């Protein structure tokens, strides 16, 4: 009798173990399914946006795209080439740039895609690019300021913090040098590719070199805030000359932007970007829209997200900050004669804080 009871107890224990294992498996499967569903929905949310809603062509119009040999720049160049544009890839690496230009020409059957050397971390290179372009190219209709740096603290050849120097100051100087060409071919467009990170950016005119507060994301956000401010200032100055300026936030896009972020954080972000972020082809659609769409004049100066014009955060619409940034930038590129005499000293102070020791 006791042996029979022992067998029953053993069988009961086995049944309980089976039930526990089953329910553990169900819970684990449920958690896994929930995580996968969350990632799926998050990916759909991040990638939401759709294709450019217009089929407009820009046959014969000349477009410059900085950083046009990879990521969003390459995707934008390919799409505009399909629409008949004469595309200039402004790239630092000529070997890679020429290869990309050949690939785009072959893919789109448009022979008018070329590469020119531009290193935005060198004001001398920016001047050389602009001089060569203006000498060889009779027209310019669209300037797309797309190239960007994000990474550890480095300096440009002009001793400027690299995020600020490449993402903002290099584009400021390039735009200034090409404004006359844009004016002669008006109506024309300037498109500044920013990021929603601009909302958290902070400009400290007592420490533009970020000696006291450098962080990879913080420096990148600061540079994109400066580019957003520049968009509004260019609109204010040049709208009357029929040069329309737009800022575009393309969304989170899987590009090489994160390649310089060091350590485990960088590895994690690069993996997540491959899983969750938009492709460059998806990310370029709003840039293409601002380059080719009709009836966008009334939205000039605004920020575009997913083909829709939206307002900037209030801090960006600080006209005194815009004036100070403009004057500091003029001093850094050697144009003090364009600064109001009573504002030169203030500009020099701000520019001095931008230089790395």
Helices and strands as residue ranges (DSSP letters): H 2-46, E 62-66, H 71-82, E 86-91, H 94-108, E 113-117, H 123-136, E 142-145, H 162-162, I 163-169, H 170-184, E 188-194, G 196-200, H 216-238, G 239-241, E 243-249, G 256-260, H 263-276, H 280-283, H 285-292, G 297-299, E 303-305, E 308-310, G 314-317, H 319-332, G 336-338, G 341-343, H 344-354
